[in-house]
Amino acid sequence: METFVTGATAALLTLFDLDRTFYVPSKAKRKLALYCWWFSFIIINGLLAVLLYFMIKDVDGLREMNSWVKAVVIGVGYLALVRLKFATFTFQGKEMPFGLEAFYDAGKGFIFKRINTIAIEARRDETTDLANSQGLDKLAQTANFNTEADTLFTPEEKRSRKIWLLKVLQDATTSEMEKKITLANYITSGQMMGS
């Protein structure tokens, strides 16, 4: 059971990382591919955390620990360990990490790139559909309401988002359709394009 807790801890933290990084509309066309990449990353991290559990569960300091606490500590510790770099080298003007982080980042980048491609496609479709279905005034009202109603924003964040909204609406260099797409994207994802 402790191995399950270790894997579940690492998997849950991985899920949180994915959720924080990507907004994918529910109507994504390539949902099966998305789920395959998404959950393979979660499962791989969970399984690697379990492997780590078996490798270090009897190390001094962990051996005496409560088994449930040890399972959680190793699950969290796995994610800290894979971000560990032993040194950083400069190669062709770029900083290159040496350690487990390099392998983890390479695998994470591989999977995240594929998820991002699917997410962008789905967001583009969702945003275009919303922009085509509503006028600029209605989109502006919805964007303003969403900003005001969002209880996670601080007063300063609300103020800066309203300033951004005014800039979008008053920008004489963009077409009405570009403004509608910008507002539709904000409404659906909460992200301010061009800010």
Secondary structure, DSSP 8 states (H G I E B T S, - for coil): -HHHHHHHHHHHHHHHHHHHH----TT-TTHHHHHHHHHHHHHHHHHHHHHHHHHHTTSTTTTTS-HHHHHHHHHHHHHHHHT--SEEEEETTEEEEESHHHHHHHHHHHHHHHHHHHHHHHHHHHHHHHHHHS-HHHHHHHHHHHHHH-TTS-HHHHHHHHHHHHHHHH-TTS-HHHHHHHHHHHHHH---TT-
